[in-house]
Amino acid sequence: MFPRQPVIDDSRVVKDLNGLTPAEFLTALEKNFEIEEKGKEIYKPNALHNFALYLDGKWYSLTAKPGTYDDNDPIDVLDVTISSNLILDEILGIKDLRSDRRIDFVGGIRGLGELSRRVDSGEMKVALALYPVSMKQLMDIADTGNIMPPKTTWFEPKLRLRSVWVWKTEEGMYPNSLFTTNCMELYR
């Protein structure tokens, strides 16, 4: 067990804008996000519901507008859900993150420079960086019996063995179903 296992963001890169021009794409984003151009310097999301977007050689800060997510729903409040519903699905037409060939995922350990590199190379058209999921969000999802949406988190170092994770918090120690694998398989 790694008691201080960091949760790292898992970013997305997309091959096209679903037929939109960059200007049309930014206009479509204005419906659900406050947009601020940040320029050519890498911009890192600085809070929940804040995203970094890289498009046409520029970074943008996107902040989800109030009312575009439900603070009382542990899945709906996740940045991965917000970006999947309001950007990837609604604007870019990506319905299935696991099978759509227009999207790829970049583990946070590779850095935001990897996002701009892939877009600047012409391989991808746009990149989206998410603020990392908090430990509280992970616990809220586990406590309600839910599971994380696909490609929500990135953990380093990667574990080579299956394990049961127990989180130690101020309130005590809790086994976490999100990270519990079928350990019985190890003993068959």
C-alpha positions as CSV (number, residue, x, y, z in Angstrom):
1,M,0.0,0.0,0.0
2,F,1.2,3.5,-0.8
3,P,-0.3,5.7,1.9
4,R,0.4,8.9,0.0
5,Q,-0.4,7.6,-3.5
6,P,-0.8,10.7,-5.6
7,V,-3.9,11.1,-7.9
8,I,-2.8,12.7,-11.1
9,D,-4.9,14.2,-13.8
10,D,-5.7,12.3,-17.0
11,S,-5.9,14.6,-20.0
12,R,-7.5,14.2,-23.4
13,V,-6.4,15.0,-26.9
14,V,-8.9,15.0,-29.8
15,K,-8.1,14.6,-33.6
16,D,-10.8,17.0,-34.9
17,L,-13.4,19.6,-33.9
18,N,-16.3,17.7,-35.3
19,G,-16.6,20.0,-38.4
20,L,-16.3,23.2,-36.4
21,T,-13.7,25.9,-37.0
22,P,-11.6,26.9,-33.9
23,A,-13.7,30.1,-33.6
24,E,-17.0,28.1,-33.8
25,F,-15.7,25.6,-31.2
26,L,-14.8,28.4,-28.8
27,T,-18.2,30.0,-29.3
28,A,-19.9,26.7,-28.6
29,L,-17.9,26.4,-25.4
30,E,-19.3,29.8,-24.2
31,K,-22.7,28.2,-23.5
32,N,-21.4,26.3,-20.5
33,F,-18.0,27.8,-19.7
34,E,-16.3,31.1,-18.8
35,I,-13.4,31.3,-21.2
36,E,-10.2,33.2,-20.7
37,E,-7.3,33.2,-23.2
38,K,-4.0,32.5,-21.5
39,G,-1.6,32.8,-24.4
40,K,1.3,30.6,-25.4
41,E,2.6,29.8,-21.9
42,I,1.4,26.4,-20.5
43,Y,-1.7,26.9,-18.4
44,K,-2.5,24.3,-15.7
45,P,-6.1,24.0,-14.2
46,N,-6.0,25.5,-10.8
47,A,-9.3,24.3,-9.1
48,L,-12.2,21.9,-9.5
49,H,-14.3,22.8,-12.5
50,N,-11.4,24.7,-14.2
51,F,-9.9,23.2,-17.3
52,A,-7.0,24.0,-19.6
53,L,-7.7,23.9,-23.3
54,Y,-5.0,24.0,-25.9
55,L,-6.1,25.0,-29.4
56,D,-4.2,26.7,-32.3
57,G,-1.1,27.4,-30.3
58,K,-2.9,29.1,-27.4
59,W,-3.9,28.0,-23.9
60,Y,-7.3,28.8,-22.5
61,S,-8.8,28.6,-19.1
62,L,-12.4,27.1,-19.1
63,T,-14.4,27.4,-15.9
64,A,-17.7,25.5,-15.8
65,K,-20.7,27.8,-15.2
66,P,-22.8,27.3,-12.1
67,G,-25.8,25.0,-13.0
68,T,-23.9,22.9,-15.5
69,Y,-23.2,20.3,-12.9
70,D,-24.8,18.9,-9.7
71,D,-22.8,19.4,-6.5
72,N,-25.0,16.8,-4.8
73,D,-24.3,14.0,-7.3
74,P,-20.8,12.5,-6.7
75,I,-20.5,11.5,-10.4
76,D,-22.0,14.6,-12.0
77,V,-19.8,16.9,-10.0
78,L,-16.6,15.3,-11.4
79,D,-14.6,17.4,-13.9
80,V,-14.3,14.3,-16.1
81,T,-18.2,14.1,-16.3
82,I,-18.5,17.8,-16.9
83,S,-16.0,17.7,-19.8
84,S,-17.3,14.4,-21.2
85,N,-20.9,15.7,-21.3
86,L,-20.5,19.3,-22.2
87,I,-17.4,19.2,-24.5
88,L,-16.6,15.8,-25.8
89,D,-20.2,14.6,-26.3
90,E,-22.3,17.8,-26.8
91,I,-19.8,19.7,-29.0
92,L,-17.3,17.1,-30.4
93,G,-19.8,14.2,-30.8
94,I,-17.6,11.7,-28.8
95,K,-20.2,9.4,-27.2
96,D,-17.9,6.5,-26.1
97,L,-14.6,7.4,-24.6
98,R,-13.4,3.8,-24.7
99,S,-14.0,3.2,-28.4
100,D,-14.0,6.5,-30.3
101,R,-10.8,6.6,-32.3
102,R,-10.8,10.4,-32.4
103,I,-9.8,10.7,-28.7
104,D,-6.6,9.7,-26.9
105,F,-5.6,10.0,-23.2
106,V,-2.4,11.5,-21.9
107,G,-1.4,10.5,-18.3
108,G,-0.7,13.4,-16.1
109,I,2.9,12.2,-15.4
110,R,3.8,13.1,-19.0
111,G,2.9,16.7,-18.4
112,L,1.0,19.5,-20.2
113,G,3.9,20.0,-22.6
114,E,2.9,16.6,-24.2
115,L,-0.5,18.0,-24.9
116,S,0.7,21.0,-26.8
117,R,3.3,18.9,-28.5
118,R,0.7,16.5,-29.9
119,V,-1.5,19.4,-31.1
120,D,1.4,21.4,-32.5
121,S,2.5,18.3,-34.5
122,G,-0.8,18.2,-36.3
123,E,-1.6,14.7,-34.9
124,M,-4.4,16.2,-32.8
125,K,-6.5,19.4,-33.1
126,V,-7.3,20.2,-29.4
127,A,-6.1,19.2,-25.9
128,L,-8.0,19.3,-22.7
129,A,-6.4,19.1,-19.2
130,L,-8.5,18.4,-16.1
131,Y,-7.9,19.3,-12.5
132,P,-7.0,16.0,-10.6
133,V,-9.8,14.2,-8.8
134,S,-9.7,14.9,-5.0
135,M,-9.4,12.1,-2.4
136,K,-12.8,13.4,-1.1
137,Q,-14.4,12.8,-4.5
138,L,-13.0,9.3,-4.6
139,M,-14.3,8.5,-1.2
140,D,-17.7,10.1,-1.9
141,I,-18.1,7.8,-5.0
142,A,-17.0,4.7,-3.1
143,D,-19.3,5.5,-0.1
144,T,-22.3,5.8,-2.4
145,G,-21.5,2.5,-4.2
146,N,-20.7,4.2,-7.5
147,I,-17.7,3.6,-9.7
148,M,-15.5,6.1,-11.4
149,P,-16.2,7.0,-15.0
150,P,-13.6,5.8,-17.5
151,K,-10.3,7.6,-17.7
152,T,-10.9,9.7,-14.6
153,T,-7.6,9.3,-12.8
154,W,-3.9,8.4,-13.3
155,F,-1.9,6.9,-10.5
156,E,1.9,6.7,-10.2
157,P,3.7,4.5,-9.5
158,K,1.7,1.7,-11.2
159,L,1.2,-1.3,-9.0
160,R,2.4,-4.7,-10.4
161,L,0.2,-6.7,-8.0
162,R,-3.5,-6.6,-7.3
163,S,-4.2,-5.2,-3.9
164,V,-6.8,-3.9,-1.5
165,W,-6.4,-0.3,-0.7
166,V,-7.3,1.2,2.6
167,W,-7.5,5.0,2.9
168,K,-6.4,6.5,6.2
169,T,-8.3,9.8,6.9
170,E,-8.8,12.0,9.9
171,E,-12.0,10.0,10.6
172,G,-10.3,6.6,10.5
173,M,-9.3,3.9,8.0
174,Y,-11.6,2.8,5.2
175,P,-11.4,0.0,2.7
176,N,-12.1,1.6,-0.6
177,S,-14.1,-0.4,-3.1
178,L,-12.8,1.7,-6.0
179,F,-9.4,0.2,-5.6
180,T,-10.4,-3.3,-4.3
181,T,-9.6,-5.9,-6.9
182,N,-10.8,-9.4,-6.8
183,C,-8.1,-10.6,-4.5
184,M,-9.7,-14.0,-4.1
185,E,-8.3,-14.7,-7.6
186,L,-4.8,-14.5,-6.1
187,Y,-5.5,-17.3,-3.7
188,R,-7.2,-19.8,-6.0
